[in-house]
Amino acid sequence: MTPDQERTARPEDEFQVPRAFVVWVRGDLDMDHADELRPLLLDGVDLAPHGTDIVIDLQNSSFCDSTGLNLLLAARERALAAGNRITLAAPSHQMIRLLEITGSADLFDLGPAAEGRPR
């Protein structure tokens, strides 16, 4: 099968849930970018199948302010309501520090950068 061909679903694939649904973030998570980030994060959460781990990959983001944190918290609440869990992948040192000083560190799982590349 070439990369340009679509994979045909087989019956045994019908009920398999992907292990992780990745939302790729590039740039700063701040007030200046909130209008772009809100649909990216919230639509990403809404598109994830029920019971799927959602990975928000932050390897291409180095800054987050309170607006960005509030968007992540809103995405987390939406994910939990849908039966999903969020992991922040490859958060910057600044992001980790922000989570610590705001008491939000225990609300998110942290992990390494997601595999693959955004398209």
Long-range contacts (C-beta under 8 A, 24 or more apart in sequence): 17-49, 17-50, 17-51, 17-52, 18-49, 18-52, 19-52, 19-53, 20-52, 20-53, 20-54, 20-55, 20-87, 20-114, 21-47, 21-48, 21-49, 21-52, 21-53, 21-54, 21-55, 21-84, 22-54, 22-55, 22-56, 22-57, 22-89, 22-114, 22-116, 22-118, 23-54, 23-55, 23-56, 23-57, 24-57, 24-60, 24-114, 24-118, 25-56, 25-57, 25-58, 25-60, 25-61, 26-60, 26-61, 26-118, 27-60, 27-61, 28-61, 28-62, 28-63, 28-64, 28-65, 28-68, 29-58, 29-61, 29-63, 29-64, 29-65, 29-67, 29-68, 29-69, 29-71, 29-72, 29-95, 30-63, 30-64, 30-65, 30-67, 30-68, 31-65, 31-67, 33-68, 34-67, 34-68, 34-71, 37-68, 37-71, 38-71, 41-71, 41-72, 41-74, 41-75, 42-71, 42-74, 42-75, 42-78, 44-75, 45-75, 45-78, 45-79, 45-82, 45-84, 45-86, 46-78, 46-82, 48-79, 48-82, 48-84, 50-82, 50-83, 50-84, 51-83, 51-84, 52-84, 53-84, 53-85, 53-86, 53-87, 54-79, 54-84, 54-85, 54-86, 54-87, 55-86, 55-87, 55-89, 55-111, 55-114, 56-86, 56-87, 56-88, 56-89, 57-89, 57-90, 57-113, 57-114, 57-118, 58-88, 58-89, 58-90, 58-91, 58-92, 58-95, 59-89, 59-90, 59-113, 59-114, 61-92, 61-95, 62-92, 62-94, 63-92, 63-94, 64-92, 64-94, 64-95, 64-98, 65-98, 66-102, 69-98, 69-99, 69-102, 69-104, 72-108, 73-104, 73-107, 76-107, 76-108, 85-109, 87-111, 89-113, 89-114, 90-114
